[in-house]
Amino acid sequence: MKKFRDFESAREFVRKLNFKNREEWREYCKSGNKPDDIPTDPSQTYKKDFKGVGDWLGTGRVAD
């Protein structure tokens, strides 16, 4: 099983990338640039802490 960053560190990293929506996040995951310790599907990795894509990306939107 992969070892991922803790939720807060991973979310902080992702928010600095300034993605506007889920589609931009998906493209980034496919690009090969995403570090291995950042999960592609944070809703599965961080079930307890994950509050939605808007929170993950820092857009403030509930649904993207």
LINKA-V156307 format. One record per residue. N is the residue number from 1. RES is the residue in one small letter. OMEGA is omega in radians with two decimals (* if undefined). D_FIRST is the distance of its C-alpha to the first C-alpha in Angstrom with 2 decimals. Layout:
BEGIN
n:N res:RES omega:OMEGA d_first:D_FIRST
n:N res:RES omega:OMEGA d_first:D_FIRST
END
This chain:
BEGIN
n:1 res:m omega:-3.14 d_first:0.00
n:2 res:k omega:3.06 d_first:3.78
n:3 res:k omega:-3.13 d_first:6.58
n:4 res:f omega:3.02 d_first:9.41
n:5 res:r omega:3.04 d_first:13.05
n:6 res:d omega:-3.03 d_first:14.75
n:7 res:f omega:-3.09 d_first:16.52
n:8 res:e omega:-3.13 d_first:19.90
n:9 res:s omega:-3.14 d_first:19.03
n:10 res:a omega:-3.14 d_first:17.17
n:11 res:r omega:3.11 d_first:20.11
n:12 res:e omega:3.11 d_first:22.61
n:13 res:f omega:-3.09 d_first:21.31
n:14 res:v omega:-3.13 d_first:21.45
n:15 res:r omega:3.13 d_first:24.86
n:16 res:k omega:3.13 d_first:26.33
n:17 res:l omega:3.05 d_first:25.89
n:18 res:n omega:3.04 d_first:28.46
n:19 res:f omega:-3.10 d_first:27.34
n:20 res:k omega:-3.08 d_first:29.86
n:21 res:n omega:-3.10 d_first:27.97
n:22 res:r omega:-3.12 d_first:24.96
n:23 res:e omega:3.10 d_first:26.22
n:24 res:e omega:3.10 d_first:26.18
n:25 res:w omega:3.13 d_first:22.59
n:26 res:r omega:3.13 d_first:21.66
n:27 res:e omega:3.11 d_first:23.73
n:28 res:y omega:3.14 d_first:22.06
n:29 res:c omega:3.14 d_first:18.55
n:30 res:k omega:-2.99 d_first:20.12
n:31 res:s omega:-3.08 d_first:22.04
n:32 res:g omega:-3.13 d_first:19.47
n:33 res:n omega:-3.10 d_first:20.43
n:34 res:k omega:3.08 d_first:17.56
n:35 res:p omega:-3.10 d_first:15.57
n:36 res:d omega:-3.11 d_first:11.89
n:37 res:d omega:3.01 d_first:11.29
n:38 res:i omega:-3.08 d_first:13.26
n:39 res:p omega:3.06 d_first:11.83
n:40 res:t omega:-3.13 d_first:14.05
n:41 res:d omega:-3.08 d_first:14.33
n:42 res:p omega:-3.13 d_first:14.80
n:43 res:s omega:3.10 d_first:16.42
n:44 res:q omega:-3.09 d_first:13.29
n:45 res:t omega:-3.06 d_first:11.12
n:46 res:y omega:-3.06 d_first:14.25
n:47 res:k omega:-3.07 d_first:16.09
n:48 res:k omega:-3.02 d_first:18.23
n:49 res:d omega:-3.04 d_first:19.37
n:50 res:f omega:-3.09 d_first:19.49
n:51 res:k omega:3.13 d_first:23.18
n:52 res:g omega:-3.08 d_first:23.44
n:53 res:v omega:3.12 d_first:23.46
n:54 res:g omega:3.09 d_first:26.71
n:55 res:d omega:-3.13 d_first:25.33
n:56 res:w omega:-3.10 d_first:22.19
n:57 res:l omega:-3.12 d_first:24.48
n:58 res:g omega:3.13 d_first:27.31
n:59 res:t omega:-3.12 d_first:29.84
n:60 res:g omega:3.13 d_first:30.93
n:61 res:r omega:3.11 d_first:31.02
n:62 res:v omega:-3.14 d_first:29.66
n:63 res:a omega:3.11 d_first:29.00
n:64 res:d omega:* d_first:28.74
END
